[in-house]
Amino acid sequence: MKGFIAVALPALLAGCAQLDLLHSSEPAAQGWTTWTCDSEAKVLWRYTDAARKAVDVRLGGAEQVYHLKQEPGASGSLYSDDMLAFHVNGEEGLVYWVATNDLIGRGCKAQ
């Protein structure tokens, strides 16, 4: 019986590690960058490709992910879809709703 436990326990733990049950599901562990804006809004984002032509953005702790594609811009990089826009310039950014042009936050940066 001890031999069975000695074999089964590592297999069980390996299975849990594959399912990521032993680790936090916090987005930062999955390659997300967290920025805080001057409005105290939290913006979680990550590049989706090596060429940095698209980003995924989450607002606060929300589960909804916005898939934004790079748009022409004057300085920095502007990513948007028909709902949300995210502008990165150096180590700062801003995020706003496209349809209403309502600002969600500016001066967004890592804390």
C-alpha positions as CSV (number, residue, x, y, z in Angstrom):
1,M,0.0,0.0,0.0
2,K,2.9,2.4,0.8
3,G,4.3,1.7,-2.6
4,F,1.0,2.6,-4.3
5,I,0.8,5.9,-2.3
6,A,4.4,6.7,-3.2
7,V,3.6,6.3,-6.9
8,A,0.1,7.8,-6.9
9,L,0.9,11.0,-4.9
10,P,3.5,12.4,-7.4
11,A,1.2,11.5,-10.3
12,L,-1.7,13.3,-8.6
13,L,0.4,16.4,-7.9
14,A,1.7,16.4,-11.4
15,G,-1.9,16.3,-12.7
16,C,-2.9,19.2,-10.4
17,A,0.1,21.2,-11.7
18,Q,-1.1,20.6,-15.3
19,L,-4.5,21.9,-14.3
20,D,-2.9,24.8,-12.4
21,L,-4.8,23.9,-9.3
22,L,-1.8,24.6,-7.0
23,H,-1.2,28.1,-8.3
24,S,-3.1,31.3,-8.3
25,S,-5.1,32.0,-11.4
26,E,-4.1,35.7,-11.1
27,P,-3.6,37.1,-14.6
28,A,-0.1,38.3,-13.8
29,A,0.9,34.7,-13.7
30,Q,-0.3,34.3,-17.2
31,G,1.8,37.1,-18.8
32,W,-0.5,40.0,-18.0
33,T,0.9,43.4,-17.2
34,T,-1.1,45.4,-14.6
35,W,-1.2,49.2,-14.8
36,T,-3.0,51.7,-12.6
37,C,-4.4,54.9,-14.1
38,D,-4.7,58.3,-12.5
39,S,-8.5,57.5,-12.1
40,E,-7.5,54.4,-10.0
41,A,-8.7,52.2,-12.9
42,K,-6.8,49.0,-13.2
43,V,-5.8,47.9,-16.7
44,L,-4.5,44.4,-17.3
45,W,-2.9,43.9,-20.8
46,R,-0.6,41.7,-22.8
47,Y,0.8,41.5,-26.3
48,T,-0.8,38.6,-28.2
49,D,2.0,38.3,-30.8
50,A,5.7,38.8,-31.1
51,A,5.3,41.6,-33.6
52,R,3.2,43.6,-31.1
53,K,0.4,44.1,-33.6
54,A,-2.4,43.2,-31.1
55,V,-3.1,43.3,-27.4
56,D,-5.6,41.7,-25.0
57,V,-7.0,44.2,-22.5
58,R,-9.0,43.5,-19.3
59,L,-10.4,46.3,-17.2
60,G,-10.1,45.8,-13.5
61,G,-10.8,42.3,-12.4
62,A,-13.4,41.8,-15.1
63,E,-13.4,38.5,-17.0
64,Q,-14.1,40.2,-20.4
65,V,-11.1,40.4,-22.6
66,Y,-10.9,42.9,-25.4
67,H,-8.8,41.9,-28.4
68,L,-7.4,45.1,-29.8
69,K,-5.5,45.5,-33.1
70,Q,-2.9,48.1,-33.7
71,E,-4.1,51.3,-35.5
72,P,-2.0,54.1,-37.1
73,G,-1.1,56.7,-34.5
74,A,1.1,59.7,-34.2
75,S,3.3,58.6,-31.3
76,G,3.5,55.3,-29.4
77,S,1.1,52.5,-30.3
78,L,-2.7,52.8,-30.5
79,Y,-4.8,49.6,-30.2
80,S,-8.5,49.5,-30.7
81,D,-11.7,47.7,-31.7
82,D,-15.2,49.2,-32.1
83,M,-15.5,49.5,-28.3
84,L,-12.2,50.2,-26.5
85,A,-9.0,52.0,-27.3
86,F,-5.7,51.6,-25.6
87,H,-2.7,53.9,-26.3
88,V,0.8,53.0,-25.1
89,N,3.5,55.6,-25.3
90,G,6.7,54.4,-23.6
91,E,6.0,53.2,-20.1
92,E,2.6,54.9,-19.9
93,G,-0.8,54.6,-21.5
94,L,-4.4,55.7,-21.6
95,V,-7.6,53.8,-22.2
96,Y,-11.0,55.1,-23.3
97,W,-14.4,54.0,-24.8
98,V,-14.4,54.5,-28.6
99,A,-18.1,55.2,-29.2
100,T,-18.5,57.9,-26.5
101,N,-14.8,59.0,-26.3
102,D,-15.2,58.6,-22.5
103,L,-11.9,58.4,-20.7
104,I,-11.4,55.4,-18.5
105,G,-7.9,56.5,-17.3
106,R,-4.8,58.3,-18.4
107,G,-1.3,58.2,-16.9
108,C,-1.7,54.4,-16.7
109,K,1.5,52.8,-15.6
110,A,3.0,49.9,-13.6
111,Q,2.9,50.5,-9.9
